[in-house]
Amino acid sequence: MIAHRDPLLANAVSKMAVYVQDRFPAAFPSKEQTEAVNSYLDSICKPKHEPMTEIECEHRRLASHKITIAAICVLDRSEQERLQDVLDHISYDREYYLPERTNRRYF
């Protein structure tokens, strides 16, 4: 239902629900998960400054609550709290994700 009305929101909810429901989650979401959130937040309030101003970060943080609200039906309370905590970080840091590993061998 959300996917038809707001596909960016649906994608962000889907990606982040997978992250917070992981039995042994990483310390940070993946780059793909963070990019899904950023795509949705940019559709609501795209930052005009680099680095983002405090007001822009707060607008993004408030907009991120819609992701948590949309995820209520699939997440329990502790997962919702964890989700909002991660979304707060992404709101302030567009690159809040687990660095990708390289497959280099050093020997």
N, C-alpha and C positions, 0 to 999 in steps of 0.2 A: 504494500500500500504506500509506504513512504517512498519507495523506489520510483513510483510513477509521478508523485508530486515534487519530490526533491531528490534526484539521484545522487547529488554530491553529499547530502546529509546521510542518505542510506548507505553510501559507500564508507563514509567516516564512521558511522555506527558499527557497521559490519566489521571493518578492520580493527577498530578499537575493542569491540566485544571479544574478538578472538584473542587479542593481547591480554586483556584483564582476566579472561577466563582460563588462560593457560595455567596448568597445574604448577609448573615451575617457570614462571615468567622471567624474561630477561630484565635487567635493571632499567633498560630504556626500550621504547617501542622501536620497530624497524623503520628504516627510511621510508618504505612504502606506506606504513601506517601513519607516520608523521605527515607525509605528503598528502594523504587522503584528508587528514584534519585541516592542513593548511589550505587545500583547495576549497573546502567548505567555508572556512573562516574568511578566505579572500573573496568569496562570492558574497559574503555579508558585509565585510568592512576591510577592503584591501588597504594595507599601510601605504602611506604616501611619503614616508621618510625612511631613510636608512642611516643609522639604526632607528627602529621604531620608537616613537615617543611613548611616554607613560600613558597618555590618553589612548593612543592606538592599541597598546597592549591591553588596557582595561576593556576597551570595546571588544577586542578579540576574546578576552576571558569571559565576558558576559555572553557573547555569542556562542561560546563553547558549551554553555549550560544547555543549549537546545540539543546538543549531541547526547548529553547525559539524560535529559528528559526523554528523548526518543528511545534510549536504551533501557528504560525502566522495566519494560516487560520481559527483558531477557537477562537482566543482571540482578543479583541480590544486593542488599544494602552495602555490604563491605566492598563489593565489586564496583558499585556506583561511586562510592567515596574514592576508591583507588583511581577509577576512570577520571573523575573530576580533578584529582590531584595531578595526574599526568597531563590532562588538557590544560590546566593552569600553567604548567611548565611550557607546553607547546605554544600557548598564547604569548608568552614572553620571549621564547626562543624558537624561531622557525626551524632551527636545525637540531632540535632535541630528539635525537635518535641514536641508536647503537651504531657506532662506526662499523662499516662493512669490513670484513676480513679479506685480506689478500691471500692468495695461494702461493706465495713465494717461499722458496726453500733456501735457507741460509746455511749451507754446508758444502 
